[in-house]
């Protein structure tokens, strides 16, 4: 069996891998923010009243996703999971 946790720790210990992953997550979340906002426009829910609220909710959702996924490589770079390398 593969030890997925150890594989993740080994991979994210490399600063370049972690940096590229965080950059990729940032770009993905920018795309998701725009896509979520556009989705509401496509289904007709985005108007002058709800538009700004929906845009903010899309940005908040993208930020939460970014923080959640970026916390993994950042925590590993800060030392979490070092015992898996032994």
C-alpha positions in Angstrom: 0.0 0.0 0.0 1.0 3.5 -0.7 1.4 5.9 2.3 -0.3 8.9 0.8 0.5 11.1 3.9 4.2 10.4 3.6 4.1 11.0 -0.2 2.4 14.4 0.4 4.9 15.4 3.1 7.9 14.4 0.9 6.5 16.3 -2.1 5.5 19.5 -0.3 8.9 19.6 1.6 10.3 20.9 -1.7 9.8 24.7 -1.7 9.4 24.8 -5.5 6.7 22.2 -5.5 4.8 24.0 -2.7 5.2 27.3 -4.3 4.0 26.1 -7.6 1.0 24.4 -5.9 0.1 27.6 -4.0 0.4 29.6 -7.2 -1.8 27.1 -9.0 -4.4 27.2 -6.3 -4.4 31.0 -6.5 -5.0 31.0 -10.2 -7.7 28.3 -9.8 -9.5 30.3 -7.2 -9.4 33.4 -9.3 -11.0 31.4 -12.1 -13.6 29.9 -9.7 -14.5 33.3 -8.3 -15.2 34.6 -11.8 -17.0 31.5 -12.9 -19.2 31.5 -9.9 -20.2 35.1 -10.5 -20.8 34.4 -14.1 -22.9 31.3 -13.3 -25.3 33.5 -11.4 -25.5 35.9 -14.3 -26.2 33.1 -16.7 -29.1 31.8 -14.7 -30.5 35.3 -14.3 -30.0 35.9 -10.6 -27.4 38.7 -11.0 -29.1 42.1 -11.1 -28.4 45.5 -9.6 -29.7 44.4 -6.2 -28.1 41.0 -5.9 -25.1 41.4 -8.2 -22.7 42.9 -5.6 -23.7 40.4 -2.9 -23.2 37.5 -5.3 -19.8 38.8 -6.4 -18.7 39.1 -2.8 -19.9 35.6 -2.0 -18.1 34.2 -5.0 -14.9 35.9 -3.8 -15.3 34.7 -0.2 -15.9 31.1 -1.4 -12.8 31.3 -3.6 -10.8 32.7 -0.7 -11.9 30.0 1.7 -11.0 27.3 -0.8 -7.6 28.9 -1.4 -6.9 29.1 2.3 -7.9 25.6 2.9 -5.9 24.0 0.1 -2.9 26.3 0.6 -2.7 25.5 4.3 -1.5 22.0 3.5 1.8 22.8 1.8 2.4 25.7 4.1 1.9 23.6 7.2 4.3 21.0 5.8 6.9 23.6 5.1 6.5 24.8 8.7 7.3 21.4 10.0 4.0 19.5 10.2 4.4 15.8 9.4 8.2 15.6 9.8 7.7 12.4 11.8 6.4 10.7 8.6 9.8 11.1 7.0 11.6 8.9 9.6 
